[in-house]
Amino acid sequence: VPLVLSLPGAAAGKAAQSLHPNCAAKKQCNRPLEERDPMLHEVPSILEGQVPKGHLKPLGHADFADSWAGEVDVVEDMDPETFWTKYWPKKPFVLKGFAKRSPAFTKWKDDGYLLEHFGEFKAKCEPKNEDRLTDYCGQVKHGQKINCGKDIIPYTETHMRLKKFLPRYRDRDWDKYVITQMPDAMGSDYVLPNFHSCGRRDPDDPGPEGGARWMTQMYENNFWLSFNDGNNFSTSVIHFDMNHQIMCQFDGKKEWIMWDMQSESTKIPMWSNYYKAKNHEAQGSDDSPIDGERVDLERWPAMKDAKWFNATLEAGDCLYTPALLLHYVRSYGRNVAGMSMFQREEQFDPKCNGEAVGEPQTLNKYDVLWSFPEEDKSLLGWNLVKMGFPNWKRSMLWPMVKRARKHKDKKLRKKEFVQHMKGLVQREGLKKAGARVDAAWKAMDEDGDGLVEAWRLFRSRELRFIFKDVAVQMEGGRGNQEEDVEVNRFDLQGSTEERKLEL
């Protein structure tokens, strides 16, 4: 399959070569090395002695031992001060055994329980072995146009209810797994570690309803479910994400291989080069063209020197994965995991917002920017899987609070509120929202004096709903999430192919 590309980190003087879908996605390398065709990993005789040790071997192979930096820290406890001062924002660790505190550790091992309690919820599904080459078809990357052949493996996305997924997911020929926004109803089964507590809140932010200000603002919750029979395993691509992640493993095992981008980014090719080592910043998530199961060191010889470390996440463990940490993941067996995220902008408050840190709480006690299916059926984002959506609180609510604080009495005026909000909804094309703006103000201005305190802005359900709808509209509205339709997406090219599934 011809796909011509030359990326930074490639061997000097080498002509551009073809790239192919990764070996695991083709179902040739989604099992242990000893069970694969040896020819896949055999160095051609013409290259013997000319390519680095590890050429065409999988990540983590003994041939990469020279660049191994060890295992990540494994701890049995972690307090907020230690976390924020010694691990955040770059150092991962395993919190051994913590996930056993969650009811999910027992309950989510039972397909019958998942079917009975969560079967009606929609979930996003993808192939078990990820390949993202089609994201870049037709694009110009690093001065070269990427031309993909017709038999490139597309990124396939399907939305279906869990009750349709569960009866099929143990079938070896059913090449799908759930990677979706977690339904809010699952939150009561999931006890979240509290090491990330004490994220600084605005002085007028009262924290979650029924919760407390020591609880850090969460961004998004995700749910993983797959079945890998025998020795087969699922795989990700090599990538980094934009948010800090806390993953708890409730069944099965995951192997993680990680790289610190700040020290290793010059040795590892990335598709979009979004990461900037100088400030440890990135304009968006990014992935690498390197095949994690068949590393091409002829093309990218610098990869052999990239320092890597690893972690094994067993059922019952939790893992902190920092934002912008490059990683590759293999998942084994019946694999069930939950993840909660908080954003890079969250900062440590040593005074913990004036409160003592409480005991670990279930996820449903936290305030999460994006919920699923959503808080109310009237919302534009109802039953929409919203992964990676904008931070409406930081981008829309906080500026409103700052407007209020400009006044001596720290109160927002009706005229400036209505003028700003109606301009916002009109600019983003949110229909019939003028009346909602008026209703939001009326609900906050209980005494009718035309003034509203900042804390009321944080508590306003009506205002929150408007901001959420605006953010969904900014992301393209409801998009294409029809149930039981398999969509082949060519993201950056902007085209799709759809097939209705018979389920």
N, C-alpha and C positions, 0 to 999 in steps of 0.2 A: 504494500500500500504506500504509494509515494507521498511523502510529506517532508518537504525540504526545509531545513532550518539550521542556522548556525547561531549559537548563543554564547554569551560571555562565559569563560571557563572552559571553552572547547580547546582542544589541542591546537597549538600554533601550526599554521601551514596546512591544516587538514581541509579538504574540500567539504562543502556542505553535503550532508548525507540524508538519507531518508529516515524518518521516524515511523514507528509502528505502534498500534495499540499495545498496552503493556501485557506482559506474559500471563499474569493472573487473570486479567479480564478475558483473555482467550482460553481460559480454563486449562492452561498448560502448567502454570506455576502456583496454583492455589492449594498446594499440599506440600508436605516436607520434601526437602531436596532429594532424599534417597528414593522417593516415589516418582520422580519426574524422569523424563527422557534425558539421559546424560548428555546428549548432543546439544541440548539447549544451553548448557553451561561450559561446553568444551571450547577452549581457546583455539582458534584456527592455527594450524602449524605455521603459517606465514607470519603470524603475530607473536609466536613464542619468543620470549626474551625481549619483546619490544613494548609490551603493555604492562601496567602495574599489576602486582598481585591483587587478586580480588575481581579481576575483569570477568564479567558475566555471572558473578556470584550474587546471591541474595544479601541484602543488608543484614548485619549481625553475624555473618559467616566468619569463621576463624581467620580467614585471610584479611579481615578488617581489624584484627586485634591490635595492630600497631597504632591505630587512631582511636581506640576505645578509651574513653575518659572515666569509665566506671558506671556503677548503678546509681540511680538517684537516691536521695535519702529516704529511708523508711522509718517512720516514727509512729509511736502509739498514742501520742497526744500532741496538740499544738494550740498554744494560746495566741490571742490577737497581737500582742506586742511582739512576740517572737516572729510571727508570720509577717507582719508589716515591716519590721526592721531587718529581718535576715533572709526572707524568701521572696516577698513581693518586691519588684514586679517581674523577676526573671528566673527564679529558681524553683523547679518543680519538686514535689515530694509525694510519697505514698503515705496515707494515714491508715495504718494497718488495722483491719478489723472493724473500723467504725461503721461500715454499712450494715453490720449485723444488728445495729440498734434499730434499724428501720423495719416496720412491718413488711415492707416490700421484699426484704431478704427471704422471707418465708412465702409470702402470698404470691409474689410475682413468678415464683418457680412453677406455679400451677396454671396451665393454659385455661383450664376451666374457670378459674377465678378471674383471669384477664377477660375472658369472653363474657362472663356474667356481668362484671362491673364496668367494663370499658369497651365492650364490643361495638357499641353504637357510635363511637367516636371515629372521625376520619383521620387517616394517617398518610403521610407521604412515604412512598417506597422507592427504592433505587436498586440497581444491580448490586450483588454482594461484593463484587470486586470492581472497585471504582476505576474509571478511565475518563479523562477529561480532554482528550485531544480535540474533540469536536468543538470545544469552547473557542478554539482559536482558528477554525477553518475560515479561510478567506480574509484573515486579518494580516496586517503587516506587523511583524515583531522583529525588533532589532535590525530593521532595514530590509527584511525579506518577507515576501508574501508566502503565507502558509497554504499550500494546496493539498486538500485531502481527497483521497480516493473514495469511491462509492461504498466500499466495504469497511471503512473506518467504523469502529464501534461507537454509536452515539451515546450521549448521556441521556438515559431514559428515566423519566419521572412518572410515577403513577400515584393517584390518590384513591384510596379505598378504605372502607370501614374495617376496623380490626376484626369484626366478626367474619369478614370475607377472607382476610389474610390468614388468620390463625388455623383454619382447617387445611391450608395448603403449604404453610411455610416449612414443614418438615420434609416435603417432597424434594428430592435432589434436583429435579428438573425445574423447580419453581425458583428461578434465580432472582429473588427479591428479598430485601430486608427492610424493616421499618427504621427510618431515620427522620423523626418528625418532632414537631412542637408537642410538648407533653400536655395532655388534657389536665385542666385544673383539678379534676376529681381525683387524679392520682397523687396529688400533693400531700394528702393526709396519710399516705403510706410511706412517705419519704422523709426521713429525719436528716436535715442538712447540718453538716459540721458548722461550728460557730467560730472557727479560727479567723475568718475574714470579717468578723464583727468590727464595729467602730469606724465604718466608713463615714466620713464627715457629711452630715446633713445640713441643709440650710437651717438657720435658727428658727424659721417659721414652719419648717416641715415637721409635722407631728409624728411622722413615721406611719407604719401600716396600721390600719384600723384593727384593733384587737391585739396589736403587737406592741413594739417599743422602738424608741429612737436608737438603741444600740444595734439594731438589726440593719445591716447594710442593704441599701437599695439594690435589688436584683434586676437583671435585664430580661432574661429569657430562660425558659426551661425546655429541655429536649429529652426524648425517649428513644432508646435503641432496642430492637428485637430482631434476632436472626437465629437461624439454625444451620449449623455446619456439620454434616454427617461425617463419620469416620475421622480421618485426619485432615479433611479439607478445612480451609479457613477463609474468612473474608478479609479484604484489604482496603485500605484507603489509598489515596495518592500522597506523595510527600507534599505537605502544605503547612501553612500557619494560619491561625484565626485571629480576629481582631479583639476578642474579649477574653478575660480571665475565666477559666472553667474549673468547676468542681464536679468531677464524675465519680459516681458510686456504682460499683459492680455488684449486681445481685445474683447473677448466674453466669457460668462460663468463665473464660479467661481472655485477657487482652495483653498482647506484647506491644510495648511502645519503644520506638527508637527516636531519639531527639537530638537536635542540634541547636546551639546558641547562635542565633543569627548575627548578633553583634560581633562575634569573634570569627564566625565561619562563613559568612555570606559571600565572601569573595571566591570561595572554593565550590560553591553549589549553584548551579544555574537555576534561575527562576523564570517563569514565563513572562511576567510583567515588570519585574524589578521594582516593585512598589516599596520594598523595604529600604530604609536609609539608616546605615549603621551609626553615623555620627550622632544622631539624636535618639536612636532606638525608636524610630517612628515608621509608620507605613500608611499609605493612603488607601489601602484596602487589602483584603486577604489575597494570598497568592499561592500558586503551587509550582512544582518543579517538573520538567519533562523527564527526569530520571526515573527509570523503571526500578522500583524497590526490590523486585525479585530477580532482576537480571541487570545489574549495574554496568553500564557501558563506560569503562575506564579508558577505552581507546578515544572516544569522543570527548569525555570529560575527566581527564586524568587527575585534576586537582581534587576530585571528590575523594580520592584515597586518603588524603591528608585532613579531611574535615573531621574534627573531633566530635565523637558521638557518645551519648550515654543512653542508658536504657532502663526500663521499668517493666515489671510483670504485675499486672493487676488481677488478683485472684478474687473469686466471689467473696464478698464481705469487706473488700478494701475500697478506699476512696483515693482519688488522685487530684492534686492541684496542678493544672496545666496553665502556665502563664500565657497571656496574650503575646503574640508574635514569636512564640517558640515553635520552630519548625519540627514537624513530627511525622512519623509513619506508623500505622497501627495494623496489627493482625489480630483477628477475633476468632476464637475457637469454641466449638460445641454449641449447645443452646446458649445464646448470649443475650443477656438482659442488663441494661445499664440506664441510669438516669443522670442527667447533667443539669446543673444550674450555673448561670453565668452572671458576672458583674463586669462593668466596663472599666476601661483603662483610666478614665477620668476620676474614678473613685479614689479618695485620699484618706489616709489614716488620721483619725482624731484621737490623740492620746487620752483625752478626757472622755472619750466615748459618748459624745453628745450629752454629757451630764448624767449618764446612767451607768450602773454596773452591768457587766455582761451577764446575760441570763443563760440558762441551760439550753442546749441545742433544741431547736424547734422543728416541727414539720414544715414542709415547704409552703403549705397553704397559709401559714401565718405571716409570710413575708409579703411585702409589696413588690410586685413584678411588673415591669413596664408593659410587657405583652403577654396576655393570657390566651388560653384556648379552651373551648371554642371562642369565647369572649365573655365580657361581663353581661352583655345584653344582646338579644337578637336584633335590636334596631341598629346596631353598629355595622358600618361598612365592612369591617374585618370579621364579622361573625362567621364562624366555621371556615375561616381562611387560615391556612398554615402560614404563620408569619415568622420567618426565620431571617434574622439580619435586618429587621426593619429599623427606621430611625428612632432615636431617643427623643420622643416628643416632650418629655419632661424638661430635659436640658435645653432643647432648642426653642421651645414655645412657652412653657410655663415659667421657667426661671426669668426670661426677659420681662414677663408681665409682673413678676414679683419685684424686679428691680425698678420698674416704673412706679410702683407703689411707694418704694422707699425713697424716691426722689423728693417726695413731699414731706414737710415737717412732721405731719401727723402719721406718716408711714401708711397712708391709705390711698387706694386707687380710686380715681374719679370715673364716674359712669361714662362721660363723654369720650375720654381717651380709651376706655375699654371697648366700647361699642365701635368706635372708629377703627381701632386696630383690628379687632376680631372680624368685623365685616369685610375689611380689606383683605384679611388673610384668607377667609373662606371663598371670597370671590376670585382672588388671585389663583387659588388652587383648584377652582372649578367645582367646589363642593355645593351641590344643588340644595335649594330650599333651607339654607343654614341660617339666614337672617333671623328668623323667628327663634331658632335655638339659641342664638347669641343673646337675644333679649331675655329669654327664659333663664339662661344661665346667670345673668346679672340679677334678675329678680330673686332667684333662689338664694344668692349670696347676700344680697342687700336686704336683710330681714327687717330692718327698721325703716327702710325706704328713704334714708337720708342722702343717697347718691354716693356713698362712700363704702369701701370694702377693705377690711384688714387683709394683710398678706396671707395669714394662715388659712383664711377662708378659700383663697385661690387653690391651695394645696388640697383642701378637703372637698372641693366642688366636683360632684359626680358629673354634672352637666358639662362643665368646662373640660374635664378630662375626656369625656366622650367626643367632644368637638375636636380636640387635639388629636385623638387617636384616629378619627376619620380623616382629618387632614393628612396625617402621616401615611395612612393607607393609600389615599389618593395620590400622594407624592411618589409612592412606589408603583404606580400604574393601576391603581384600583384593585378589583378582585382578580384580575388576571385569568389564567386558564387552570382551574383546579377542579374540573368536572370529575365526579367520581367514576371509577372503573374505566377510565380512558388512559391508555398508555401513550405518553408523549415523548417523542425523540426530539431533544432540544439541541439546537446549535446556537448557544447563548449569544456569543459576540457577533455572530452573523445575523442573528435575529430571526431565524426561520425555525419552524417546527414541523413535525410529522405526527399525526395522531392515529391511534387504532383503538377501537372500542373492544374491551375485554369481555368475554363471556364468563361471568363469575356466578 
